[in-house]
């Protein structure tokens, strides 16, 4: 009986070992965006470490806030550039004109449009933001006159507002993005750091990634 019990116990432990190894292999084979954020696994599998990527996790707001507050040098605005990256769009010439007028990098403007409306000039959000750069009517009317859905009017007004946010936060692109999304008061409330709002943090991550792609 004792020998039979030892055999059964050995087989049971063997199945557990195989199952754990299989689970780890499956997790390691997943893309980095799907890797769990658990500290133990990040130590186990270095393949999960992000490279030049902002990871947003609503389950660990304290760690995320610290990560988002680390602002790398490449996200400081360098002003207008005559080069615009990414796939050409019908709005590139307007973006260049408006970016030149307000001394903003056109790739940042294009990144905001990409995230805000996905280049849909008729986009309307649940909160009432409208057009390519998703401006609230009150903001649009304080900057210009005309049709908020007109691509040139919307892009130039949005670029002017973005320029104001950049100037307010000393050219820091991530803080300007956060202010564009949540309002400058929210950024100032958290002592010139990205507010701990999941929507805003996801927004900043998305726009920053798009900007780095277009600006490469």
BELFENWO-V338858 format. One record per residue. N is the residue number from 1. RES is the residue in three letters. OMEGA is omega in radians with two decimals (* if undefined). Layout:
N_RES_OMEGA, N_RES_OMEGA
This chain:
1_UNK_-3.11, 2_UNK_3.13, 3_UNK_3.13, 4_UNK_3.13, 5_UNK_3.13, 6_UNK_3.12, 7_UNK_3.14, 8_UNK_-3.14, 9_UNK_3.13, 10_UNK_3.14, 11_UNK_3.14, 12_UNK_3.13, 13_UNK_3.12, 14_UNK_3.11, 15_UNK_3.13, 16_UNK_-3.14, 17_UNK_3.13, 18_UNK_-3.13, 19_UNK_3.13, 20_UNK_3.14, 21_UNK_3.12, 22_UNK_-3.14, 23_UNK_3.14, 24_UNK_3.12, 25_UNK_3.13, 26_UNK_3.14, 27_UNK_-3.12, 28_UNK_-3.13, 29_UNK_-3.12, 30_UNK_3.03, 31_UNK_-3.08, 32_UNK_-3.12, 33_UNK_-3.12, 34_UNK_-3.12, 35_UNK_3.14, 36_UNK_-3.08, 37_UNK_-3.10, 38_UNK_-3.07, 39_UNK_-3.10, 40_UNK_-3.10, 41_UNK_3.11, 42_UNK_3.06, 43_UNK_-3.12, 44_UNK_-3.05, 45_UNK_-3.13, 46_UNK_3.13, 47_UNK_-3.14, 48_UNK_-3.10, 49_UNK_-3.13, 50_UNK_3.09, 51_UNK_-3.13, 52_UNK_-3.12, 53_UNK_3.07, 54_UNK_3.14, 55_UNK_-3.13, 56_UNK_-3.14, 57_UNK_-3.12, 58_UNK_-3.13, 59_UNK_3.14, 60_UNK_-3.02, 61_UNK_-3.11, 62_UNK_3.12, 63_UNK_3.14, 64_UNK_-3.13, 65_UNK_3.12, 66_UNK_3.14, 67_UNK_-3.12, 68_UNK_3.14, 69_UNK_3.09, 70_UNK_-3.00, 71_UNK_-3.13, 72_UNK_-3.02, 73_UNK_-3.03, 74_UNK_3.11, 75_UNK_2.99, 76_UNK_-3.03, 77_UNK_3.07, 78_UNK_3.12, 79_UNK_-3.01, 80_UNK_3.02, 81_UNK_-3.12, 82_UNK_-3.12, 83_UNK_3.09, 84_UNK_-3.02, 85_UNK_-3.14, 86_UNK_3.11, 87_UNK_-3.14, 88_UNK_3.06, 89_UNK_3.14, 90_UNK_-3.10, 91_UNK_-3.05, 92_UNK_-3.11, 93_UNK_3.09, 94_UNK_3.12, 95_UNK_3.14, 96_UNK_3.14, 97_UNK_-3.09, 98_UNK_3.13, 99_UNK_3.10, 100_UNK_-3.11, 101_UNK_-3.05, 102_UNK_3.06, 103_UNK_3.11, 104_UNK_3.08, 105_UNK_-3.10, 106_UNK_3.12, 107_UNK_3.05, 108_UNK_3.09, 109_UNK_-3.13, 110_UNK_3.12, 111_UNK_3.11, 112_UNK_3.12, 113_UNK_-3.13, 114_UNK_-3.09, 115_UNK_-3.07, 116_UNK_-2.99, 117_UNK_-3.06, 118_UNK_3.07, 119_UNK_3.07, 120_UNK_-3.07, 121_UNK_-3.11, 122_UNK_-3.09, 123_UNK_3.08, 124_UNK_-3.13, 125_UNK_3.10, 126_UNK_-3.13, 127_UNK_3.11, 128_UNK_3.07, 129_UNK_-2.97, 130_UNK_2.99, 131_UNK_-3.05, 132_UNK_-3.11, 133_UNK_3.01, 134_UNK_3.11, 135_UNK_2.98, 136_UNK_-3.13, 137_UNK_-3.14, 138_UNK_3.11, 139_UNK_3.14, 140_UNK_-3.09, 141_UNK_3.10, 142_UNK_-3.09, 143_UNK_-3.05, 144_UNK_3.04, 145_UNK_3.10, 146_UNK_-3.06, 147_UNK_-3.12, 148_UNK_3.13, 149_UNK_3.08, 150_UNK_-3.05, 151_UNK_-3.10, 152_UNK_-3.14, 153_UNK_-3.10, 154_UNK_-3.11, 155_UNK_-3.13, 156_UNK_3.10, 157_UNK_3.12, 158_UNK_3.12, 159_UNK_3.09, 160_UNK_3.12, 161_UNK_3.10, 162_UNK_3.09, 163_UNK_3.10, 164_UNK_3.13, 165_UNK_3.10, 166_UNK_3.12, 167_UNK_-3.11, 168_UNK_-3.08, 169_UNK_2.97, 170_UNK_3.07, 171_UNK_3.14, 172_UNK_-3.01, 173_UNK_-3.09, 174_UNK_3.09, 175_UNK_3.09, 176_UNK_3.09, 177_UNK_3.13, 178_UNK_3.13, 179_UNK_3.10, 180_UNK_-3.09, 181_UNK_-3.00, 182_UNK_-3.09, 183_UNK_-3.12, 184_UNK_3.13, 185_UNK_3.14, 186_UNK_3.12, 187_UNK_3.13, 188_UNK_3.12, 189_UNK_-3.14, 190_UNK_2.99, 191_UNK_3.11, 192_UNK_3.01, 193_UNK_3.13, 194_UNK_-3.11, 195_UNK_-3.11, 196_UNK_3.09, 197_UNK_-3.13, 198_UNK_-3.13, 199_UNK_-3.12, 200_UNK_-3.14, 201_UNK_3.04, 202_UNK_3.14, 203_UNK_-3.14, 204_UNK_3.12, 205_UNK_-3.10, 206_UNK_-3.12, 207_UNK_3.13, 208_UNK_3.11, 209_UNK_3.11, 210_UNK_3.12, 211_UNK_3.13, 212_UNK_3.11, 213_UNK_-3.13, 214_UNK_-3.02, 215_UNK_-3.08, 216_UNK_*
